[in-house]
Amino acid sequence: QVQLVESGGGLVQAGGSLRLSCVASGRFFRINVMGWYRQAPGKQRELVADISRSGSINYGDAVKGRFTISRDNALNTVFLQMNSLKPEDTAAYYCSTVDAYAGTRTWGQGTQVTVSS
């Protein structure tokens, strides 16, 4: 199994920046896609961005042009650089990985991002 530990959340003013990190441990060699999802109160969990082992990237429409996802395979870590943050970016952000063989998804415990206006 894979274990995920997120860090980097916090409180920031609108227009500010934060950087999230997620480190994978355990059977990390089975990981293909690593990414970030977010969930605001009363809303469904949505894709923020994900990146495959080969570097293919997807972004959610709400964050395109403002957020950048990157990955360090040697460190089993995925990063999310969030710039030009807006109050509507306020949510719990979850790291997620997909097993390359079983196709199963693993979730981290989540880190809170709060953007004040």
Steps between C-alpha positions, in 0.01 A plus 500: 500500500591864458489761775475870421594792723405852394641828626498868414142608556406808698338842500590752233355824368345521157769541236753312707676169442539166670690185414368158590713188521404134517747223576417140416638206693442129497457336161567827320656318205146400399388862464412634157292815541548741792273795547296738706127525555310745715169509679326808634216472756179391332670432168625193320866410492657630180823454311755775547786346303669169439821381340604161372837338550588595142406864564158527339300769685132583544361811670152579618348792313476713814876501559649512151758774469530545877610163639795287395545133581840333498644171607832365619499125437828451684345648815155347442360849545243709318476876540227753433604862462194718544523863391244780475285325757133593524251456784326237289817288518424445868464125553656189641764384254564129466796326346411193297684228314395230258658157501649423160406131520177477697359838403404565860506849650655600832419822686697708745349642816456846349639844574289811542550805280313814601513815289371818660359788300 
